[in-house]
Amino acid sequence: MADYKSIVEKYYKKFLTAEGNQYIAGMYAIERVIKLIDTYDIKRVLEVGGGIGTFSYVITKYAQQENKNIKYDLTEADAFCLTQIKKNFGEDIDKITIYNAIEDLNHNEKYDLIIIDGQDESMAKVKDMAATNAIIFIEGARESTLNKMDTLFPNNIRAESISLYKPKEGPHHPNLWSTGGGLIFINPTMSQKLDAYTEKVYTSLKFRVLRKLKS
């Protein structure tokens, strides 16, 4: 199995001191998403709420490193974040396509993976953008967003994914666990059902035992 944590650390460190680093996603959340990309051979990614580019930068760098062909679209409306995304990507900005909102996307496009790391007034349109067996990852497992996805995708199976480490540096408090997220399989295949079940069991073990041992 690939060392996803080390892969993420390699590209994530530039964001620890970046301007606007209070907006960065948790390292574990990105780690879990990269594992999903690897496991399910994800080709098309949509990120709702691109922030200053943490998810998109690390994932596209990983794709380049592993010779994976990933189409990466994201939405972001905040002027500061848009400026920082372009600054952080530099000459690699062509690796992603940025839209102001979900409603601006080509709705004939279907995404294998949808990352939700922000809000969008047209969030309900995610339903039209998801491929048949798409996976949704909600950074931070926001309850209101999880409930919205339950409404949009009534056949889904979901599980919370949590970390077993705390940030050693950066803007996040060192006594708090690295942020995980809500993992949603909207129309699960057998392998996705197994993945969700395994995640639920492992998360329970982390909560009840492993985090206590590491505290």
Secondary structure, DSSP 8 states (H G I E B T S, - for coil): ---HHHHHHHHHGGGTTSTTGGG---HHHHHHHHHHHHHHT--EEEEE--TTSHHHHHHHHHHHHTT---EEEEE---HHHHHHHHHHHGGGGGGSEEESSGGGS-TT--EEEEEE-S--TTGGGHHHHEEEEEEEEEET--HHHHHHHHHH-TT-EEEEE--S---SSSSS-TTS----EEEEESS--HHHHHHHHHHHHHHHHIIIIIHHHH-
